[in-house]
């Protein structure tokens, strides 16, 4: 399997997780996550950090993943794609700093952070 297909697969997983988190934002009872020690998805996704400018963070991640998927699908590996993927670093930093401030971890948010990081690594290092 070539790298482009792997990258698109990762981005598709990111889209699916983001859709789920958007759904959970508006339907909190739908959240499926174990609450064990430091892991507490409900606490993280309902915190003050989960909404920026009145928009759920999950919506921002969904937009980021859909746009990245479209750029890669149409083989737009250029400056625009690179800048868009680098914007994802800001998302990772915000996510990690928010979870650190809360003192708890959301598994779904962490998976999105890992997918964004892997996508950036794959694109820039041609892995």
C-alpha positions in Angstrom: 0.0 0.0 0.0 1.4 3.4 -0.9 1.9 6.2 1.6 -0.9 8.4 0.1 -3.5 5.7 0.8 -2.2 5.2 4.3 -2.3 9.0 4.9 -5.9 9.2 3.5 -6.9 6.3 5.7 -5.5 8.1 8.8 -7.3 11.3 7.8 -10.6 9.3 7.3 -10.2 7.9 10.8 -9.7 11.4 12.1 -12.9 12.5 10.3 -14.9 9.6 11.9 -13.6 10.4 15.4 -14.3 14.1 14.8 -17.9 13.4 13.6 -18.4 11.3 16.8 -17.1 14.1 19.0 -19.4 16.6 17.3 -22.3 14.3 17.9 -21.3 13.8 21.5 -21.0 17.5 22.0 -24.7 17.9 21.2 -25.7 14.5 22.7 -23.6 14.1 25.8 -25.3 10.8 26.8 -23.8 9.2 23.7 -20.3 9.4 25.0 -18.6 6.0 25.4 -15.4 6.4 27.5 -14.2 4.7 30.6 -13.5 7.0 33.5 -10.5 5.7 35.2 -8.0 7.8 37.0 -6.6 10.5 34.8 -8.7 9.4 31.8 -12.0 11.2 31.8 -13.3 12.1 28.3 -16.5 13.7 29.7 -14.6 16.1 31.8 -12.4 17.2 28.9 -15.0 17.5 26.2 -17.3 19.5 28.4 -14.6 21.8 29.9 -14.3 25.5 29.2 -11.6 24.6 26.7 -13.9 22.5 24.5 -15.6 25.6 22.9 -13.6 28.3 21.1 -15.4 31.4 19.9 -18.7 29.6 20.5 -17.8 26.7 18.3 -17.1 23.2 19.7 -13.5 22.2 19.2 -14.7 19.0 17.6 -16.1 21.1 14.7 -12.7 22.7 14.1 -11.1 19.2 14.1 -13.7 18.0 11.6 -13.1 20.9 9.3 -9.3 20.4 9.5 -9.5 16.6 8.8 -12.0 17.1 5.9 -9.9 19.8 4.3 -6.7 17.8 4.7 -8.4 14.7 3.2 -9.6 16.7 0.2 -6.1 18.2 -0.3 -4.4 14.8 -0.2 -7.2 13.2 -2.3 -6.6 15.6 -5.1 -2.9 15.2 -4.7 -2.3 18.8 -3.7 1.1 18.2 -2.0 2.3 21.8 -2.1 2.6 24.8 0.0 -1.1 25.1 0.8 -1.3 21.5 2.0 1.9 21.9 4.0 0.6 25.1 5.6 -2.8 23.4 6.4 -1.1 20.5 8.0 1.1 22.8 10.0 -2.0 24.5 11.3 -2.7 21.1 12.8 0.3 21.6 15.1 -1.6 24.5 16.7 -4.5 22.1 17.3 -2.2 19.6 19.0 -0.6 22.2 21.2 -4.1 23.5 22.2 -5.4 20.0 22.9 -2.4 19.0 25.0 -2.2 22.2 27.0 -6.0 22.1 27.6 -5.8 18.5 28.9 -2.8 19.5 31.0 -4.8 22.4 32.5 -7.7 20.2 33.3 -5.5 17.5 34.6 -7.3 14.7 32.7 -7.0 13.0 29.3 -9.6 12.4 26.6 -8.7 9.3 24.7 -10.5 10.5 21.5 -8.8 13.9 21.6 -5.4 12.1 22.1 -6.1 9.9 19.1 -6.8 12.9 17.0 -3.5 14.5 18.2 -1.6 11.4 17.2 -3.3 11.2 13.8 -2.5 14.8 13.1 1.1 14.3 14.1 1.5 11.1 12.0 -0.1 12.9 9.0 2.4 15.7 9.3 5.3 13.3 9.7 4.2 11.3 6.7 3.8 14.3 4.4 7.0 16.1 5.4 9.3 13.1 5.7 7.7 11.2 2.8 7.3 8.1 4.9 
